[in-house]
């Protein structure tokens, strides 16, 4: 059995509509239920208003084999954001062991498995510009990048064709507003905390046009919306034995040059 190309699905999961910020034509106005629209806007406005925040993610995703069997893999992520121009993240799990740093001037990616790191200068000066630049230059987005933009609502709805309010449902013990949206290639659902802080608690994406309709699940927890974060949290110091590679080779062998974008 050979794995189907999960990399394409992961790129979409990482940024539902990041391509909209790269000059793609806008779609007709979506038909979104007013109640669903209200809660998506409330979440987006709340996230956009946070100056510094941290959260953790448990993600699970299907990998469909050529014979149709689905295999599930998972990762753990930790994300730190300080607006307007600092992001740090760490991933451990079945498919990655990496760290990511953005300090307003450059992006550094540390691949702990391959003991490599790569640095890319960023011409823009905020998180939006950094995410858009990485996408346009390398065809890559950061996991769950939609939540990091200065206007999450614009990013989430850029390619939405319809949306509905499903009801009040639970993620663990947390009561949430459950919303469901449709795009041309995928469906996605989001659960937003129904308490005083409208934080995203769960995201599910179904890739309808891919064989077997694989799904991506992200459970977001341990939110801190006013953490004390030191400047060095966004700086990378290479450990002993770690070699620097070209940004295109950041997840592979520096001797084997890639000829196209990688995730």
Secondary structure, 3 states (H helix, E strand, C coil): CCECCHHHHHHHHHCCCHHHHHCCCCCCCCEECHHHHHHHHHHHHHHHHCCEEEEEEEEEEEEEECCCCEEEEEEEEEEEEECCCEEEEEEEECCCEEEEEECCCEEEEEECCCCEEEEEECCCCCHHHHHHHHHHHHCCCCCCHHHHCCCHHHHHHCCCCEEEEEEEEEECCEEEEEEEEECCCCEEEEEEECCCCCCEEEEEEECCCCCCCCEEEEEEEEEECCCCCCHHHHCCCCCCCCEECCHHHCCCCCCCCCCCCCC
